Amino acid sequence: MSEKDTFKTIRTVSSGLYKEKGSRFISAAWPVSDEKVIKAILEGIRKEHHEARHHCYAYQLGAEQDRWRTNDDGEPSGTAGRPILGQIRSLGLTNILIVVSRYFGGSLLGVSGLINAYRSAANDALKNAEIIDHIIQETYEILFPYSAMNDIMKIIKEEEVAQSGHTFDLECMITISFRISAREKILARLSRIEGLKYRFLEVK
């Protein structure tokens, strides 16, 4: 069974809006990769919408969709973050953050009204988003003698490996990236080349 190497996310930032009884719920969906990025986005949104009463959000991270969080930011528990997360999960998305900023219009909406408002605002942002299949890739640095160049380039061509940097000298270095489902096959082929060493750099 091959390793799963794609997940659904959004390509770029998208926005949405929902209005109810004078309140405005301004939503934004962001493609994100980690909590540091999320923290910076939240700080930016609080500055941009500094007059909004609440900034409620939900995010989900990881190919296995196993890292997530919701925040009601002062709204009644379960009325904001959970409905936002529900919209993310209904489309099977990950590596995504949705923030809904509420400008209070003077009328209370009640629990069911709030749930509907935050769900609808999140849904509107997702309707305006471009959903993509992201291919999970691993990046390695490989070091090898110049004499092995032809063998290396043959593997790169046949396995459709991407290159992002290289140094050619007596000892050569190439930075390569490939789908994680191809890892075992490609590393096995590289390992058979005499004098070659490889080092894992990142997965994204």
Order of alpha helices (4+ residues) and beta strands (2+ residues): beta-beta-beta-alpha-beta-beta-alpha-beta-alpha-beta-beta-alpha-beta-beta-alpha-beta
